[in-house]
Amino acid sequence: MAGSVEQKLTAEGIVLPEPVAPVANYVGFVRTGNLLFVSGQVCFDAAGKLIAKGKLGATVTTEQGAAAARGCAINLLAQVKAALGDLDKVVRVVRIGGFVNSAPDFLDGPKVLNGASDLMVLAFGDKGRHARTTVGVASLPADAAVEVEGLFEVS
């Protein structure tokens, strides 16, 4: 039976997909002690299609970028579930880092990353409030609009 965090997500219409396999020489997550580091997740939907492709501020709107960041966060949680078996074992979302495929003059990266941050707070309540970094980049794998990585304290 799904834990309370997953039940919250299901009530919001969110079903965690199978985690995406790494595309290069790395692993999806590493646990050391009570910390779980999750590798960057691009904005694939459950069918393996990019939610948003291209550059923010050029072909992708801030709203589309926020939806893509939310998709990245869903993929982060899928990796967490694969690592722990139960999202209720998350003690705290410590930090997320976001990479936004940006046109040179795009300045709303933090608004884009709110899509991921808002999902963490939805899922975990106050335990989902986290430190965050948002970085605009020239490109991302598969021309994804957004990629998000995470650090979680776990039990």
N, C-alpha and C positions, 0 to 999 in steps of 0.2 A: 504494500500500500504506500502511496506517495506521502511524503512528509508535509508539514504545514506550509513550507515555502513553496513547494511544487504545487500544492493545492491552491495557493494564492495565485500563482502564475496561470494555472488551468482556469480558474475563475475569470481571469482577464483574457482568456482565449489564447494563451501562450503554451505551446507544447514544445518541449525541448527536442531538437533533432539529434540524430546520431552525430557525435563529434566528427569534424572533418579531419582526415588524416593529414599529417604534415606533408608538405610538398618538397621539402629539402632535408638536409641533415640536422634535424632537431626533433624534439618530442613536444607533444601538445601541452604537457604540464610537468612540473617537478615539485615534489614535496620534500621539504627538509624541516624536521621538527614539526612545529605547529604552523609553518608557513607553506602556502601553496602558490607557486608562481605559474600563471597560465600564459602560454605564448600568444602572440598577437593573432587575433581572429579577424578575418576580413568579413565583409557584409554579405555573405551567402545566405540565401533563404533556405528553407527545409528541402527544396527541390534542387539545390546546388547552383541556383542562378543568383547573380549579383543583384542586390536590392537597388544599388545605385552605382553607375559606372561613369568615370570621368572626373573632371575637376570641379570642385566647389568654386562658385564665382564665375564659372564659364558655362558648362553644360548642366551642372547640378545645382539646384537651389538649396538654401539653408534648410528648408523643411525636408527635402529629400535626403539631405545629409544626416539630419537628426534621425530620420527613420532608418537609415543605413547604420548609424551608430547603435541604435536600439537592437538591430539585427546582430551586430557584432557582440553586444552584451548577452543576447540570447545564446550565441555560440560560446561565449565565455562560460556561461552557466552550464551548458552541455558538457564542457570539458571538466568543470568542477564536479558535476554529478558523476562523470566517468571516473574521476580520481577518488571520490569519497563514497559514492553509492547513494548519498543522501545530502541534499542541500541544507538540511537542518544542522549539519555538522559545521557550517560556516559560523564562526564566532563573530567575525567582522570583515567587511570589505575594507581593506587597508588603503589601496591605491588602484586607480586605473590610469593608464596612459593611452592617449589617443593620437592617431596620426591621420591628418586630413589631407587628401590629395587636393591641393589648392592652386588656384590661379595666383600669380604674384601679388595681386592687390586684394586678395580675399582676407578679411580681418575677423570674420565671425566663427572661427574654429571653436571657441568655447560654447557658442550656441549649438553647434553641431553636436559636440560631445555631451550636451545635456541629454540627448536621446539615450545614451548609455547610463549616465548618472541617474536619471529619473527611473530607469528600470531597476537599478540596484536598490534604490530607496523603496520602490514599489515592492520588490521581492523580500527585502530584509528589514524594512522599517529603519529605525535609527542606526541599526548595525550596518546598514547599507551606505551610510554617509562616509565619504572617503576623501583622501587627498587625491589630486588629479593634475596631470600635465596634458596639455594639448599642443601639438606641434604641426604646423603646416609643412607639407613635403611636396617635392616635385613629382613624385610618382609612387604608386603602390602596386603590389602584385596583381596581375590580371586587370590593371587599370581600375581597381576597386576605389570607390570614393572615400572609404574610411576603413581603418584597422584599429582595434582596441586590444590592449593587453591588461592583465589584472594580477593583483597580489591580494591574497586572502589569508586571514588568520583562521585556522581550523582546529577542530578537536579530534 
